[in-house]
Amino acid sequence: MRWCLSLLLFGFLAVVHALSSSGSRLLVVLEDAAEKEAYSTFWGDLEARGYNLVFESPKNDQLSLLALGERAYDHVLLLPPRSKGFGPALSPKNIIEFLNKDGNILLALSGKSTTPSAISSLLLELDLHLSTDRSSVVVDHFNYDTLSAVEKHDVLLLQRPGQLRPDTKSFFGGEGVLAFPRAAPHTLGDSNPLLAPILRAPATAYSYNPKEDLGSVDDVLASGSQLALVSAMQARNSARFTLLGSVESLQDAWFSATVKAPGNEKETETANREFAKQLTAWTFKETGVLKVGKIEHHLAQNGEIAPVELNPKIYRIKNETVFSIEVSEYDYDKYVPFEVPENDALQLEFTMLSPFHRLDLQPSRKTENSTIYSTKFTVPDQHGIFSFRVNYKRPFFNNIEEKHEVTVRHLAHNEYPRSWKISGGWVWIAGLWSVIAGFLAFVIIWLYSAPRSTASTTKKTQ
């Protein structure tokens, strides 16, 4: 009976377990229910990874992202509407509030229809800028699919992105070609440091309004790598927002499509399905999630066998101190040891008002699901309130910000070194003893020196 209950409990946990580290409730906002079948493979992949998909129309009056001040869903997938916007339930204010509640959002656009002004207002809040002509698509006459876009050249063929920066990990890379049909372009502003581009347009691409019957394009707002096709923003509370320029790239037709680039005689299959998995995995916190475990600091033993006191509240100046922190990384369905990317460092600051030490933490050992980073340093010759601080903020990783305060005291009266141990005081010690030796020599000489003899003459009086 007991093993039967255990089996049922295990089966229940296996059913409800989601790969995402922040929850499995996924809201899909789709205005036209007839378009649902076009993304059947995409929905199946999400459900196979443990998500509970809820499809709602933006016109639903009962739709709400928040319930009693908390998130009603963990993640939201917004497909482009055909009307003027998503409605009052999905206003820019409500979406921003959902982000402030640690919700994650994937917003997809399309160049087939005009982007509503409500979406433009939302993106402006995040310093993402659409073209002034919201019907523009990205066109490239050198990197397009010759099988499906012979005349319009609006189906871009792009290589999958590699390592986007030297200090970041590649969450979206791999081999293969991506097909982006009728992508709506956008640009990144300079006032939001939390933005990061994932996929940019080729150098020969530009934005173009297919509704304008013009032979040439003279006034181009942005072109080349200035145009972004996929961008991401990770808020300070680690909530994630991703903007996808081509919702058609998620359709079944492009998951298994065969494309052919100009000048290439060989046809290749697209890697859109794998890229969609990587993009949704990062957005919905299946990857790039860091967790801090144990944080320990103590006096260095220096060969002593005596047990050490972990995490003491008081240190003394010039103490040898060891600091260690345990960091794990969530990888789809489990935590694994975190490895700092190349050309980057996880650093410790020992700071009061400003850092007295800024040291690179080195991996000391690994466990089954974490890496322990540690360093050794000498407490500065300054007493006061200090902090062990680890502040690790990198694109595509959630933020690590740990701060632990300790007191640093000066030496007690019986902890100062004796005068003869200080080489700089030997001159003064020698002067003191020379005065004492001279005084003793003078006393000895004075005591043992015989006085000069003189004959005493006295007269007797009678």
Salt bridges, closest charged atoms under 4 A:
GLU31 OE2 - LYS59 NZ 3.59
ASP32 OD2 - ARG82 NH1 3.41
GLU35 OE2 - ARG82 NH2 2.59
ASP45 OD1 - ARG273 NH2 2.83
ASP74 OD1 - ARG25 NH2 2.90
ASP74 OD1 - ARG71 NH2 2.89
ASP127 OD1 - HIS129 NE2 2.84
ASP167 OD2 - ARG165 NH2 2.69
ASP167 OD2 - ARG394 NE 3.97
GLU286 OE2 - ARG49 NH2 2.63
GLU329 OE2 - LYS169 NZ 3.13
ASP333 OD1 - LYS334 NZ 3.80
GLU339 OE2 - LYS366 NZ 2.95
ASP344 OD1 - ARG394 NE 3.06
GLU349 OE2 - ARG358 NE 2.98
ASP381 OD2 - LYS318 NZ 3.95
GLU401 OE2 - ARG389 NH2 3.44
GLU401 OE1 - LYS393 NZ 3.74
GLU402 OE1 - HIS404 NE2 3.84
GLU415 OE1 - ARG409 NH1 3.00
